[in-house]
Amino acid sequence: MSRINVIWLVVFVFGIMSCKDQGDSPSGKIDNQAHDIVSKAIEAMGGHQLDHAKVTFDFRDQSLSYYNKNGQFRYTRTFPDTAGHIIKDTLTNDDFVRYKDGQKLDLTSEEKEALKGGVNSIIYFAFLPYRLQDAAVIKEYIDQVNIKGKPYEKIKVSFEQEGGGTDHEDVYYYYFDPEDYSLDYLAYDFHVNDGGIRFRSSYNERTVDGLTVRDYINYMANPDSVDYSRIEQYYDDDELKELSRVELKNVKVEPLK
């Protein structure tokens, strides 16, 4: 083989390897940037405590308990139903169980899947951005944007189908302060329960025994009239409608050894 052909072969093989490494995802630099920002945000919120802790809090008419030790978790939710019965949901690594007035209910696999999503969703949002380090999370750095006169690092989050849960098709945007890495805003485009677009603005940030938690104003947008990829601009222009308040009350943190 001639020297020129050898050179072209080396160039060709190197080009294939480079394309294989990059694939259809953003470049390694962009992925690393998103990972670095999220890691710093988790550190800033004291998220390491959630690796070994019990946390209790109230959300609306529900009492929640988070327990995690060495990767073994147990989430519980207790609330009264419309008839006054006490419902207790328990989600662990292995199963989901619902009790009604202390009696275990027989649930189909479809019912379990639907109900455990409700428990998991509350825990997910309560301790953001802690869960953004889960294996099924795909993080992509978008750009630095301005919201209400302040710069924010905008990160897109989607999920692998395997391990991403029933709502793995949902797409999120998270907005981190580049100075203290606080999560001041987030948005999500969801498809379950008829779907929709939400944008949240944080307030009442406080630290409880080293763990930072926040409340949120929840805004809604019409999917047919907004460009979701620019959702923060609609908030900046006061074009979103307030839907609800997401408030965590009576937060208590107990480290586990």
C-alpha positions as CSV (number, residue, x, y, z in Angstrom):
1,M,0.0,0.0,0.0
2,S,1.4,3.4,-0.9
3,R,2.3,6.0,1.7
4,I,-0.5,8.3,0.5
5,N,-3.1,5.6,0.8
6,V,-1.9,4.7,4.4
7,I,-2.3,8.4,5.4
8,W,-5.8,8.6,4.0
9,L,-6.8,5.3,5.7
10,V,-5.6,6.7,9.1
11,V,-7.5,9.9,8.5
12,F,-10.7,8.0,7.5
13,V,-10.5,5.6,10.6
14,F,-9.9,8.5,12.9
15,G,-12.9,10.4,11.5
16,I,-15.1,7.4,12.0
17,M,-14.0,7.0,15.6
18,S,-14.6,10.7,16.3
19,C,-18.1,10.5,14.9
20,K,-18.8,7.3,16.9
21,D,-17.7,9.1,20.1
22,Q,-19.9,12.1,19.5
23,G,-22.9,10.4,18.1
24,D,-26.1,12.5,17.9
25,S,-25.6,13.9,21.4
26,P,-24.0,17.3,22.2
27,S,-20.2,17.4,22.3
28,G,-18.4,16.1,25.4
29,K,-17.6,19.6,26.4
30,I,-21.2,20.7,26.5
31,D,-22.3,17.5,28.4
32,N,-19.5,18.0,30.9
33,Q,-20.5,21.6,31.4
34,A,-24.1,20.6,32.3
35,H,-22.8,17.9,34.6
36,D,-20.5,20.3,36.3
37,I,-23.2,22.9,36.9
38,V,-25.6,20.4,38.3
39,S,-23.0,18.8,40.6
40,K,-22.2,22.3,42.0
41,A,-25.9,23.0,42.5
42,I,-26.3,19.7,44.4
43,E,-23.3,20.5,46.5
44,A,-24.6,24.1,47.2
45,M,-28.0,22.8,48.4
46,G,-26.4,20.3,50.8
47,G,-27.7,17.5,48.6
48,H,-25.1,15.0,50.0
49,Q,-27.2,14.8,53.1
50,L,-30.0,13.1,51.1
51,D,-27.7,10.1,50.6
52,H,-28.2,9.1,54.2
53,A,-31.2,10.9,55.8
54,K,-34.8,10.9,56.8
55,V,-36.7,14.0,55.8
56,T,-40.3,14.7,56.7
57,F,-42.5,17.5,55.4
58,D,-46.1,18.5,54.6
59,F,-47.4,19.3,51.1
60,R,-50.9,20.5,51.0
61,D,-53.0,17.9,52.8
62,Q,-50.3,15.2,52.5
63,S,-47.6,14.2,55.0
64,L,-44.4,12.9,53.3
65,S,-41.5,10.9,54.6
66,Y,-38.2,10.4,52.7
67,Y,-35.8,7.7,53.9
68,N,-32.6,6.8,52.1
69,K,-29.6,4.9,53.3
70,N,-27.0,3.2,51.2
71,G,-29.2,3.4,48.1
72,Q,-32.1,1.7,49.9
73,F,-35.1,4.1,49.9
74,R,-38.5,4.3,51.4
75,Y,-41.0,7.1,50.5
76,T,-44.3,7.3,52.3
77,R,-47.3,9.6,51.8
78,T,-50.2,9.8,54.2
79,F,-53.4,11.7,53.5
80,P,-57.2,11.6,54.1
81,D,-59.4,10.7,51.1
82,T,-62.7,12.4,50.3
83,A,-64.6,9.9,52.5
84,G,-62.3,10.6,55.5
85,H,-60.3,7.3,55.2
86,I,-56.6,7.5,55.9
87,I,-54.5,6.5,52.9
88,K,-50.9,5.6,53.3
89,D,-48.7,5.0,50.3
90,T,-45.2,3.3,50.6
91,L,-42.7,3.2,47.8
92,T,-39.5,1.3,48.1
93,N,-36.8,0.0,45.8
94,D,-38.8,-3.2,45.4
95,D,-42.5,-2.4,45.5
96,F,-45.4,0.0,46.0
97,V,-48.0,-0.6,48.7
98,R,-51.2,1.3,49.5
99,Y,-53.0,1.0,52.9
100,K,-56.5,2.2,53.7
101,D,-57.2,2.7,57.4
102,G,-54.3,0.3,58.0
103,Q,-55.5,-2.4,55.6
104,K,-53.3,-3.3,52.6
105,L,-55.1,-2.9,49.3
106,D,-54.8,-5.3,46.4
107,L,-53.6,-3.3,43.4
108,T,-53.1,-4.3,39.8
109,S,-49.6,-3.6,38.3
110,E,-51.2,-0.7,36.3
111,E,-52.7,0.8,39.5
112,K,-49.3,0.5,41.3
113,E,-47.5,2.2,38.4
114,A,-49.9,5.1,38.3
115,L,-50.0,5.7,42.1
116,K,-46.2,5.4,42.7
117,G,-45.7,8.1,40.1
118,G,-47.6,10.5,42.3
119,V,-45.4,9.8,45.3
120,N,-42.1,9.8,43.3
121,S,-43.1,13.1,41.7
122,I,-43.5,15.0,45.0
123,I,-40.1,13.7,46.3
124,Y,-38.5,14.6,43.0
125,F,-39.6,18.2,43.0
126,A,-39.1,18.7,46.7
127,F,-35.4,18.0,46.6
128,L,-34.4,19.4,43.2
129,P,-31.7,19.4,41.8
130,Y,-30.7,16.3,43.8
131,R,-32.4,13.8,41.5
132,L,-30.7,15.2,38.4
133,Q,-27.8,12.9,39.2
134,D,-29.9,9.8,38.5
135,A,-28.6,7.4,35.9
136,A,-31.6,7.9,33.5
137,V,-31.1,11.7,33.4
138,I,-29.7,13.2,30.1
139,K,-28.3,16.7,30.7
140,E,-27.5,19.2,28.0
141,Y,-26.2,22.7,28.5
142,I,-28.2,25.1,26.3
143,D,-26.9,28.6,26.9
144,Q,-26.8,31.5,29.4
145,V,-30.1,33.4,29.3
146,N,-31.4,36.4,31.2
147,I,-34.5,36.3,33.4
148,K,-35.7,39.4,35.1
149,G,-32.4,41.1,34.5
150,K,-30.2,38.3,35.9
151,P,-28.1,35.7,34.0
152,Y,-28.8,32.0,34.4
153,E,-27.3,28.8,33.1
154,K,-30.0,27.0,31.1
155,I,-29.8,23.2,31.1
156,K,-32.1,20.8,29.3
157,V,-33.0,17.5,30.9
158,S,-34.6,14.5,29.3
159,F,-34.7,10.9,30.3
160,E,-33.7,7.5,29.0
161,Q,-36.7,5.2,28.4
162,E,-35.2,2.5,30.6
163,G,-35.2,3.8,34.2
164,G,-36.9,7.1,33.3
165,G,-40.3,6.1,34.6
166,T,-43.7,6.5,33.0
167,D,-43.0,10.1,32.2
168,H,-39.7,9.6,30.5
169,E,-40.9,11.6,27.5
170,D,-41.1,14.8,29.6
171,V,-38.6,17.5,28.9
172,Y,-37.3,19.9,31.5
173,Y,-35.4,23.2,31.6
174,Y,-33.5,24.2,34.7
175,Y,-32.1,27.7,35.3
176,F,-29.1,28.0,37.7
177,D,-27.6,31.1,39.1
178,P,-24.0,31.1,37.9
179,E,-22.7,32.7,41.1
180,D,-24.3,30.5,43.9
181,Y,-25.8,27.7,41.7
182,S,-29.2,28.1,43.3
183,L,-32.1,26.7,41.2
184,D,-34.3,29.8,40.8
185,Y,-36.5,28.6,37.9
186,L,-37.5,25.5,36.1
187,A,-39.9,24.5,33.4
188,Y,-41.3,21.2,32.2
189,D,-43.3,19.9,29.2
190,F,-45.2,16.8,30.4
191,H,-47.4,14.3,28.6
192,V,-49.3,12.4,31.3
193,N,-52.7,13.4,32.6
194,D,-53.5,15.3,29.3
195,G,-50.1,17.0,29.3
196,G,-49.2,20.7,29.5
197,I,-46.4,23.2,30.1
198,R,-45.4,24.6,33.5
199,F,-42.9,27.2,34.6
200,R,-41.9,27.6,38.2
201,S,-40.3,30.5,40.0
202,S,-38.7,29.8,43.4
203,Y,-39.2,31.8,46.6
204,N,-38.9,31.3,50.3
205,E,-35.5,29.6,50.0
206,R,-34.3,28.4,53.4
207,T,-31.8,26.0,54.9
208,V,-33.0,23.3,57.3
209,D,-30.2,21.5,59.1
210,G,-27.9,22.0,56.1
211,L,-30.4,21.1,53.4
212,T,-31.7,23.9,51.2
213,V,-35.4,23.7,50.2
214,R,-37.5,26.1,48.2
215,D,-41.2,26.9,47.5
216,Y,-42.4,27.7,44.0
217,I,-45.0,29.7,42.2
218,N,-46.4,27.4,39.5
219,Y,-47.3,29.0,36.1
220,M,-49.1,27.5,33.2
221,A,-48.8,28.1,29.4
222,N,-50.8,27.0,26.4
223,P,-48.7,24.5,24.4
224,D,-50.4,25.7,21.2
225,S,-49.4,29.3,21.7
226,V,-45.9,29.2,23.1
227,D,-42.5,28.0,21.9
228,Y,-41.5,25.8,24.8
229,S,-37.8,26.1,24.0
230,R,-38.1,29.8,24.9
231,I,-40.5,29.4,27.8
232,E,-38.4,31.7,30.1
233,Q,-39.0,34.6,27.7
234,Y,-42.7,34.3,28.2
235,Y,-42.2,34.5,31.9
236,D,-39.9,37.4,31.6
237,D,-42.6,39.2,29.6
238,D,-45.2,38.4,32.2
239,E,-47.2,36.3,29.7
240,L,-47.7,33.2,31.9
241,K,-50.7,32.6,34.2
242,E,-50.2,31.6,37.9
243,L,-51.7,28.2,38.5
244,S,-50.8,27.3,42.0
245,R,-48.2,27.5,44.8
246,V,-45.9,24.6,45.7
247,E,-45.1,25.0,49.4
248,L,-43.2,22.6,51.7
249,K,-44.1,23.0,55.3
250,N,-42.8,21.6,58.6
251,V,-39.5,20.4,57.0
252,K,-37.4,18.3,59.3
253,V,-34.1,16.6,58.5
254,E,-32.6,13.7,60.4
255,P,-29.1,12.5,59.3
256,L,-28.7,8.7,59.3
257,K,-25.5,6.9,60.3
